[in-house]
Each structure stands twice: as structure tokens, then as C-alpha cells.
């Protein structure tokens, strides 16, 4: 088995069909196959062996994907790194994964020269340029077969809560997950998907890229979110599937004539963070399209549950996908009854092999075959999963547990709010103080007294935030995930800064 079989199958059936579209280049399936085989051959000639780690640290591009499949075809392990990592962030990761070779953009070359002892740095200013490496390779290179449980890709996660850990996903994990996504989303070769999020992240890489190619569909690559470029691409390239995070959907809602601009889109999916039901309702009202959601994480190679086409249940993240199992456990690891809240645990063929170099520590993340997600949720009688909150995000104020997501859902019903996040900060009297951080919609003015009165009508008194703070934006990762730890630090240290103000009572 090799993840690259996904590409081979598409090449066999649709060699001349457009596989990748980027503002600077397009590639057919046969061109992508040829280029990735040449790269695999050249890497092998350069001494890269099966199982060696080879990094990719660059913006989204056709070359990124060719390098990804070239690494896999050589039998090596693709270590996909965020292009936005600083030298300080990058140093411990490179020491952890120790890449034998790395593909990197020129602007990041100086950041890694003193940090990595790679035998081969692929960059225009490195040991060899990308194009020169392609020219060295043989397109007939027979790619290396790997076992189903061999590590295929390492993605780094955990930066929101501590030092990032390398999640080892096997060839079997990714192929199974990509197939699940393609089947549940009814993906076909007629689809062209828009990929805005970085390919180093599990959402962009597995859920969007690999699953789209699995179905022999086309993929439009955008290096970063830009409203005009995105809407132009949807029209010019007949985009049928839109993948984004809640922030992007919130911003798009303010665009006049949005329904007409999305006339060719048949499917919308949101990931990276929980989507407020009010945003989903407003999107449906304006565009006529639903926004589908799933539940998953890097450790499960993308989605573990999916809220279905035919039986969509508002507020839920769906039922387990093929061969994946979910159970809810209490603090002692015992399964709770349907409707009971507890930690979400996951097992099945998409669950990671483990964390790189964390063999001893990772035992705390597993209960036998069950991966402990760190999320609090419950399942209804029909088997639909509902996520209440992250265990680490629960606020304990005056001895009471407060789930931020519940408050955020109600705040989103206030139409003047574009984004919000509820956090707990240390408090001498309550232990933790509930604070609402709010980004208003353009040209809107928020009033704390009105917001507090609004929430008091809908929540128990201890759940109502003591403070309302207005921000220009909320800190997020490259994949669009809200960084609550960073938000807490900003609130605690910068309440008097110019970018932050307490709302008037």
C-alpha cells in the first residue's frame, strides 16, 4: 500500500483531466504523476531511503503536491510543516523529526540553515532547485510499496496547548480517511474543490487534497484567503465545493449578491472550529446552501464523524464514519449512557499510529485502542454526536462548570457580532472569571449592558460573562483554529492596549 496509489488510480482513468489549478500553473493528472515520479527518483538517487523523513515547508502550490507524492513514492515519510513557522517555533520541530531532505521556499531558507542537518535542501538558493531536481529524475520510477501500518506522513499539532507533537499517520490511515470523505461528500470527477487552507494541515491535506484526488476531482489552490481572488476563482473555474473555516463564512456573509457569486457551488464544508448555528442559518437563508460539518482532528486523519447529506441534524457533528467507533466515558473511563456527557473517545482504522518520539507519554492519550480526544460531548438516541467543549476550555467559576461554546452560540444570535470567544481568566473571588471577547461586524457599536441583559434572559447567572471586551480580531492558527491560550494571554496582559477595550456598560 502507498498513499500515492490514490494518484495512480486517477491517472489510469483520467490522465489528461485537470488535477490542479493554481494562479501560476495548472497540471493534469498525468503531469502530476510524471513530476512526482521524477522527484521520487531524484530523491532516491540522492540517498533518501524508505522510512526517511523529508520535509515540505512552503505555501500551497502545484509543486507542493508533486513534492508530497514524490516523497511518498520514494517510500519516505512526508513531514509537512507550516510555512509561517518562525525560527524559534521551527527549531524544536526540526530537532524532533530530523529530516534527511527538505523542500523549502527561498524566504525561509535562512531560518533553517543553522537548524537542520539535512543532506539535501531543495530551494532555488539551496543545494538544488526544485526544477533541477525534477530534471534529474526518471518518470518511470517504480514507487516503493509500503505496509498499511507504515508511517506515511507526519503532521505537527498541539501548538495551541503546548509544544507541538508529530502525529504519525500511516498509509492506511490516510487512504481510509480520504475514501470516507469522498464517499460521504458524494465527491465525483465532475467536482472542482477550492482549497484555501494550508496543505500542511490535516484539513487541507487529507480532507480536501487527498480526498479530492481520490475521487479524480480537480483542485484549485489559493495560498491564503483573499475575498476577491476566491470569488473570481469560483466563477472562472466552476468551483463546486467550497471548503473554509467559520471566520471566512462570517466575512462572506457581508458581501452583496453572494448567492449569485456562488451559483455554481453545490457543497459547503466548515472545519477548524465549531460553527455557530446562527451563522449556518443565515448562510442558508442568503445563499440557499447548507454548511456541512464533521468532527475529527489530526490524530484521526480528518473526520471521525459526519453530519450527513440526507439526515443533517442541526447542532450535531454527525454519526461515526465507516469503521470508526465513538464512545463517551466519564472521569473513570467508564462508558456513560446515551445523552450523558463525558470525554469523546475514538477507535478505528483512521486513528494515528502515535506521536513521534513520545512513546511513553502517549500512553496517557489512549485507553487501550481508544484515543482520548480531550473533547466533552454526548450522543443522542439516534447515535448523533454533539460536542459540548474542550476539556481544557471548561471554565470553573465559583465552583460551577461553564461551557464556553454554549455562551458563544447565544452571542452569535446577536447580529452585530461577527466573531466571539468566551474564556476564563484568573480571579481571586471566583477562581476564574468568565470573559466574552467580541469582534463586531463592520461599523457596529456594541454595548455591554445590552449584551449582559440579553444573556441573562437565556443563561443562569453564573454563566453570564463578567466582562465584555471588544477586539479587532481573534488569534488563530494557520488553519483557522481559534487559539484560546493566546487569547487569554492577550486579554490578561493587554487590556489597556489600543487594540482592546472594555465595552461600555
N, C-alpha and C positions, 0 to 999 in steps of 0.2 A: 504493500500500500504506500501511496505517496499523495499528499495534497495536490501535487501537480497533475494527478490523473483527472482532476476537475477540468483543467485547461485542455488536456489531451482529448477528452470526450467532446468538448465543444469544437475543437479544431477538426476532429474527424467528421462531424456532422455539418459544420458551417464554417469552413476555412476562410472564406472571403467576407464573411459578415463582420461589420464593425464591432470591435470589442471595447475599445477605449477611445474616449474623446477628451481632449484637453485643449485649452485655448491655443497652445503652441504645437499640438501634434495629434494625429489620430492613428490608431493601429487596428488592423484586422486581427482575427484570432490566429491566422497563420503567421502574421508578422510578429505577434506577441510570443507565439510558440518558438519561432526561429530565433528571436533575440534572446529569450530566456535560455534556450539550449546553448547558444553561443557563450552566454555568461557562465552557465554551469560548466561547460568545457574549459573555459579560461580559468575559472576558479580552481578546478581540479588540477590543471597544469601548474597553477601557482602554489600547489601544495595543500589546498583545502581538502580535508578528509571528511568522510561521513561522520556526523556527530559533532564536528567542529562548530563553534559559534561564529556567525557572520552577521554584523550589524548593518542596519539601514537607518540613517538619520538625515531625512530630507523632507521637503514639502511634498504634497500629493503631486504625482506626475505619472505619465506612462512608464517612464524609466523606473520609478519606484516599484511598480507592479512587475515589470520584467525582471528587476533585480530579485524581488521576492521569490518568484517562481524559479529563477536561475539558481538561487541558493538552495531551494528545496530539491530541485532536480539533481544538484550535485550531491545530495544526501546530507548536507549540512543543516544546521539549525538557524533559522532566521530570527535574529534578535531585533525587534522593531522598537525604535526609540523616538521620542518626541523631538521634533526639530526645534522646539522652543526651550529646551533644557539649557540652563546656564552652565558654565563650567563647574560651579560649586555643586549643582544638582547632578551633573553628569559624572563627576569623579567617582563617587561610591558605586554607581551603577556599572561603569566600565571595569572597576576593580572586581566587582561581583561576577560579571559574565565573561570577562577576558576574551574578547573577540579575536579570532585569528585574522579576520579581514573586516573591513567596514566600508560601506558606501556612504558618502557624506557630501553635503553641499559645501562649496568653497567658503561661504561665510562662517561656517562652523569649524573649519579646518584648524585654526589656531587654538580653539578650545580643547581639541583632543590630542594634539601633537605630543604634549608632555604628559598626557593622562593615559594613553593606550599604547601597548607594545604590540600592535597588530603587525603581522607580516606584510599586509597589503592594505593601503589606504587608497580607495577609489574616489578620485576627485580631480578636477582639472588642474589643481595645484598640488595634488598628492603624488603617490607613486605612479599611478597610471590613471588616465582619464576614463570616464565611462565608455565613450565611443572607441577608444583604443582597446579597451578590454573586450568589447564586443567583437572588434575586428580580429582579435587573437583566437576567438573561439570557433568550434566546429558545430554547425547547425544539426548534424546527425548524432550528436552526443546522446547515448542511451542513458536516460536518467536513472538514478540509483533507487532501487526498491527498498522500502523501509518497512519495519513491522508496524502494526496498528498501534502498539503502545510505545513506540519510539517518539521522543520529543521532536516536534516539527517546528514549533515557534515558541519564543519566549517573549512575553509582554510584561512590562513593569507596571505594577499597580500598588496602591497603598499610600500614595503621596499625600492624600487628604488627611491621613491619620498618623503618619509616621514615615519612617524610612521605606522607600519603595522596595517591593519584593518582586522577583522574577517568577511569573506564573508560567509553568511549563505545560503547554498544550500539545497533545500528541496529534499525530496524523489522523488517528481515529476520532479524536475529539472534534477536530475542525471539519472533517468531511461529514460527520454525522450532524453537527450543528448547522452547517451550510445547507444540507439537504432538508433539515427540519424547517429552516427559514423559507427556503424556496417553495416547499410544499404548502406550508400554512399561509403564505402570502400569495399563493396561486401565481407564482412567477413563471413567465414564459419567455421564449426568444423574441417575442414582439415587444418586450419591455425595454425601456431605457431608464436607468435609475440615476438620480442625482446624488453624488457623494460630496458633501461639504466638509464633513468631519475628518480629522487626520487618520490616515491609514495605519498609523502605529497603534491606534486604539482598537479594542475588540469590536466595537460597534461598526466603525468604518471598515475594518479589515475583514472580519468574518461575516457579520450580519449583512453588510452592504456589498463589499467587493467579491468575496469568495462565493456567496450565495447567488449573486447576480450572474457570475460566470458559470456557476453550477447549472443554471437554467439557460445558459447560452444567450443571456441578455446583454445589452450594451450598458456601458458605464460612463457617465460624464463626470469628470474630475474637476473640482474647484479647490484651489489652495486654501481658501478661507472664505468665510461668509461675506458676501457683498451683495446687497439687495438688487441693484440694477443688473449686475452680471448674472445673478441667479435667475431673475425673471426673464432676461434676454435668452439665456440658455434653455429655459423651459419651453419658450416659444420656438426658437431656432432648431433645436434638436429633438423636438417632440418628446419631451420628458414625460414618462407615465407614472413614475414612482418618486415620491419626494420623501427624503429622509432628513430629519432635523432634530433639534433639541427644543424644549419648551420656550427658551428665550427667543429663538428665531420665529416660532409660530406667533408669539406675542407681538413681535415687531411687525410681522407681515400683516397682522390684522388692521393696522393703521393705514395701509396702502389703499387708495381709492381704486375701484374697479378690479379688486383682487380676483373675483370669480372669473372674469373674462381672461385674466392673465394666467389662470391655472386651468384653462379649458381642456387641455389635453391630459391633465393629471387624473389618474384613476385611483391612486392609493397614496395615503399619507401615513407616515410612521414617526413616532417620537420616542426618543431614548435619552439616556444620560441622567435624567432626573424625573421625578414624578410630575405628571401633567395635571394641572388643576382642572377639575371637571367644568368649571365655568369657562375656561379657555376652549375646551373641546366643544362645549355647547355653542359658543359664539362663532367658532370656526365653521361648524356645521351650518349654522344659520346664514353666514355670509357666503361661503363657498359651495355649500351643498355636499361637501366631502367630510367623511369621518376622519378622526385621527386615531390610529390603532396603536396599542401599546403591548409590551411584553414585560417579562421580568427575567433578569439574568445579570450576569456580571462577568468580568474577565475570567474568573475561576470556573465558570460553566460554559466558556467558549461562546458567549452570547446567550440567546434566550433559553430559559428553562420552562417558562410558561408563556402562553399566548392568548390574548383576548380576541376571540375568533371573528372572522368574516360574518358567519351565519348566525352566531349566538353571542353577539357582543353584549357584555354586561357592564354598564357604567360604574366606574369606581373600582373595578376589579382589574387584575393583571392577567386574568385568564386561568386556563387549566394547564396541567403539565403537558409538554410536547412529547413526541414519540420516544418511548423507552426511558423517559425521565420520571423520577418519583419525587414527591414532595411530602414531608410530614412536618407537623408543628409540635414542638416539645416545650416543656416547662423548664424551670431553672435546674431541675434534677435530671433532665434528659428523658423524661417520660412523655410519651405522646399524649396530647390533650384531645378532648372530644371536639367534634365539628362545632365551629363557632367560637371555640376557646382561643385566646391569644397566647402566643408563645414565639420562640425563635423558629424561623424557617430553615429547615434542613433539606438538602438536595442530594440525590444519588442518581447514577446513570452514566451512560457512555460519553456524555459531554463534560463531565466533571474532570477538572485538571489532574495531571499526574502528581503535582506537588509544587512547592516553592523551591526555586533554585538555591542550593546551599543553606536550606533551613529545615533539614530533615528532622532534627529534634524538636524544633519549635512548632513545626506544622502539625504535630500530633494534637495540639490544642485546638486546631481548626477542624478536626474530624472526630466523629463519634462512630468508630468502625468505618463503614463505607459511606456514611452520611457526612457531607460537608456542611459545616455550621456557617450560615450566611452572615450572621450578625444583624439580621433584619427581624423586626417583630411583625407578625401577621396572623391571619386566621383564614380558614377555609369554610365556605358555606356548604349547605347540604348537597349542592349540585357539583361540588368539587372545584369551585372557582376560588382563587387565591386573592386575598386583599392584603396589601402592605400597609401597616399602621405607621411604622417609622423605623429608623435605625436605632439599635440598642444604645449606641454612643450618643445619639442625638436627643434621647429622652431627657427632659428637664425635671428635676426633683425640687419642688418649691414648697416650703412649709410641710414637708413630708408627703406631699401629693405628687403623683406621676403626671406629667403633662406631655402629650404627644404633639410636637410642633406641626406635623402635617395637618392635623385637624383644624388648627387655628389658621394655617395658611390657606386651606381650602375655602374657609369662610371669608378671609380677607380678599381673595380673588373675586369674590362676588361683588366687591366694590369696584365699579367700572373705571374709577380714576386711577387704579393701581395697575402698573404694568408688570412688576415683579415684586415678590416679597419673600422673606425668610424669617422664621422665628427661632431665636436662640436663647440659651440660658447663660447668664454671666454671674460670677460670684457675688453673693450678697450676705452681709453679716446677720440680718434678721431672718431671711427666708432660706438661706443655704444657696439657692440660685434664684435669680430674678428673671422673669420672662420678659424678653425684649423683642419687639417686632421691627425689623429693618425693611424699609419700603422704598421702592423706586417708582415714582409716579409716572403716569403717562405724560407725554409732551404737553406743556402749557397747563398742567393741572396743579392745583394747590390743595394739599391735604391738611386736615385738621385733626389733631389727636383726640380732642374731646368728642368729636363726632364718631371717630373710629372706635373709641372706647365704648361709647353708648351703643353703637351698632353691635359690637361683640358681646356686651353684657346681656343683650336680649337673646343671644344664641349660645352662650357658654356659661359654665359655672364660674363664679367669681375668681377662683384661684388660677383659672386658665387664661384670664384676660391679661394681656401684657401690661406691665407697669410703665414701660417706656415705649415710645414710637419714634424711630429715628429714620430720617429721610436721607437716602443715598443717591448718588448719580448712577451707580451700578453695583452689582453684587460680584464678588470674586468667584471666578470659575476656572476649572481646568481647561486644557485644550479641547477636551471632548464635550465641554458644555456642562460638566458636573459642578454643582454648587460646592464651594469649599467652605464649609461651615466653620472649620477650625480657623481658617484665615479671617473669616468674617468676625468671629469672636475676638480675635486679636486686634482687628481694626477698630471694633467698637470700644474695646477696653482701653486702647492706647490713643485713640484719635478722636474722641468725642468733641474736642474743641477745634478740630481741623476744618479747613474751609470746605472740604468736600462732604462734610457731615453736619447735620443739625438736628436738634430735637424739634419735633413738630410742636406747634403752639397748642396749648390747651384752650 
